[in-house]
Amino acid sequence: MIHSNVFEAIQNESGIRRIDNIYIDRDGNSEDNSFSIEQLMIEIDFKLWVFQVNREFDEIELILKSKLEINFEEYKEFNSLSNLKGLEIGSLFAIINERGYTDGVKLKLFSGILTSGTPPFCGTLTLISLASGLQYELSSVGIDTYLI
């Protein structure tokens, strides 16, 4: 069995994972309408979940930070994902290739409190690591709807 440690950083995090804010760090060479980014930062309960590509192993990694080492003003709020504010992250899935590398993650998103019965499913945010950076897709339909 292949194991991934991509979620090791948040393994001991408990409580509701409500998205307070979402930011991106774009490569200076990328277009504004490009889906390729350097980092995706999700602020949850005053902590930042930073998704980025580990270039040494060409796989996605998740780092938990209490603050950024650089000025937050240098980061743009990514308007097309700003509608994720207030949603809650349910299950997280690792996407592992045949060689055991974690090529991506899927985050199941819900509206409402996850502890109150069955909250409405909103969508799945998928992040894939490529040599050029992270690629993302936000989907509200598809086979993911039926997995949980």
C-alpha positions as CSV (number, residue, x, y, z in Angstrom):
1,M,0.0,0.0,0.0
2,I,1.3,3.5,-0.9
3,H,1.2,6.1,1.9
4,S,1.3,9.8,1.6
5,N,2.4,12.2,4.3
6,V,1.1,15.3,2.6
7,F,-1.4,15.9,5.4
8,E,1.1,15.4,8.2
9,A,1.3,19.1,8.9
10,I,-2.4,19.3,9.8
11,Q,-2.8,15.9,11.4
12,N,-3.3,17.2,14.9
13,E,-5.5,20.1,13.9
14,S,-9.0,19.7,15.2
15,G,-12.2,21.7,15.1
16,I,-14.2,23.2,12.2
17,R,-12.1,24.0,9.2
18,R,-13.9,27.1,8.0
19,I,-12.2,29.1,5.3
20,D,-11.6,32.6,6.6
21,N,-9.6,33.8,3.6
22,I,-7.8,32.5,0.5
23,Y,-4.7,33.9,-1.2
24,I,-2.4,33.0,-4.0
25,D,1.2,33.6,-4.8
26,R,1.6,33.9,-8.6
27,D,4.8,33.3,-10.5
28,G,5.9,36.7,-11.8
29,N,5.8,35.2,-15.3
30,S,2.3,33.9,-15.2
31,E,-0.7,35.5,-16.8
32,D,-3.4,36.9,-14.6
33,N,-5.9,34.5,-16.1
34,S,-3.6,31.5,-15.7
35,F,-4.5,28.6,-13.5
36,S,-0.9,28.0,-12.7
37,I,0.2,29.4,-9.3
38,E,3.2,29.1,-6.9
39,Q,1.2,28.8,-3.7
40,L,-2.4,28.6,-2.5
41,M,-2.8,29.8,1.0
42,I,-6.0,29.1,2.9
43,E,-6.5,30.9,6.2
44,I,-8.3,28.8,8.8
45,D,-8.6,29.9,12.4
46,F,-5.6,32.3,12.2
47,K,-3.4,29.7,10.6
48,L,-2.3,29.4,7.0
49,W,-2.5,26.1,5.1
50,V,0.1,26.7,2.4
51,F,-0.1,24.3,-0.6
52,Q,3.0,24.5,-2.9
53,V,5.1,22.3,-5.2
54,N,8.2,20.6,-3.7
55,R,10.4,21.1,-6.7
56,E,13.0,18.5,-5.4
57,F,10.4,15.7,-5.6
58,D,8.0,17.3,-8.0
59,E,5.0,16.7,-5.7
60,I,2.6,18.8,-3.7
61,E,3.2,19.7,-0.1
62,L,1.2,21.3,2.6
63,I,2.9,23.5,5.2
64,L,1.1,24.9,8.2
65,K,2.2,28.5,9.2
66,S,1.0,30.8,11.8
67,K,2.1,33.8,9.7
68,L,3.9,34.5,6.5
69,E,7.5,35.6,6.6
70,I,6.8,38.3,4.1
71,N,4.2,41.1,4.0
72,F,0.7,39.9,3.3
73,E,0.2,42.9,1.1
74,E,2.4,41.2,-1.5
75,Y,-0.3,38.5,-2.0
76,K,-3.4,39.1,-4.0
77,E,-6.7,37.7,-2.9
78,F,-7.8,35.4,-5.7
79,N,-11.2,36.8,-6.7
80,S,-12.4,33.7,-8.5
81,L,-11.9,31.6,-5.4
82,S,-13.1,34.3,-2.9
83,N,-16.6,32.6,-3.0
84,L,-15.0,29.8,-0.9
85,K,-14.9,32.1,2.1
86,G,-17.1,30.7,4.8
87,L,-17.2,27.2,3.4
88,E,-15.9,24.3,5.5
89,I,-13.3,21.7,4.4
90,G,-14.6,18.2,5.0
91,S,-12.5,15.3,3.8
92,L,-9.1,15.7,2.1
93,F,-7.8,13.2,-0.4
94,A,-4.3,12.7,-1.6
95,I,-3.8,12.0,-5.3
96,I,-0.8,9.6,-5.5
97,N,0.8,8.4,-8.8
98,E,2.1,4.9,-9.5
99,R,5.6,5.8,-8.2
100,G,4.3,6.9,-4.8
101,Y,4.5,10.6,-5.3
102,T,1.7,12.9,-4.1
103,D,0.7,14.7,-7.3
104,G,-2.3,16.5,-5.9
105,V,-5.0,16.8,-3.3
106,K,-8.8,17.1,-3.3
107,L,-10.6,19.2,-0.7
108,K,-14.3,18.5,-0.2
109,L,-16.2,21.8,0.5
110,F,-19.4,22.1,2.4
111,S,-21.7,25.0,3.5
112,G,-23.0,24.8,7.0
113,I,-21.6,23.3,10.1
114,L,-20.2,19.8,9.5
115,T,-21.2,18.7,12.9
116,S,-24.9,19.3,12.3
117,G,-26.0,16.3,10.4
118,T,-25.4,16.3,6.7
119,P,-24.3,19.7,5.5
120,P,-24.9,20.7,1.8
121,F,-22.1,19.7,-0.5
122,C,-20.7,22.7,-2.4
123,G,-17.8,21.4,-4.4
124,T,-14.4,20.0,-4.7
125,L,-11.2,22.0,-5.0
126,T,-8.5,19.9,-6.7
127,L,-4.8,21.0,-6.7
128,I,-2.3,19.3,-9.0
129,S,1.5,19.8,-8.9
130,L,3.3,20.3,-12.1
131,A,6.8,21.4,-12.9
132,S,5.4,24.8,-13.7
133,G,3.6,25.2,-10.4
134,L,0.2,24.3,-9.0
135,Q,-2.9,23.9,-11.2
136,Y,-6.3,24.0,-9.7
137,E,-9.9,23.1,-10.5
138,L,-13.1,23.9,-8.6
139,S,-15.9,21.6,-9.5
140,S,-19.5,21.3,-8.1
141,V,-20.4,18.2,-10.1
142,G,-18.8,14.9,-11.1
143,I,-18.0,11.6,-9.5
144,D,-16.7,13.3,-6.4
145,T,-20.2,14.1,-5.5
146,Y,-21.0,10.5,-4.9
147,L,-17.8,9.5,-2.9
148,I,-19.1,10.8,0.4
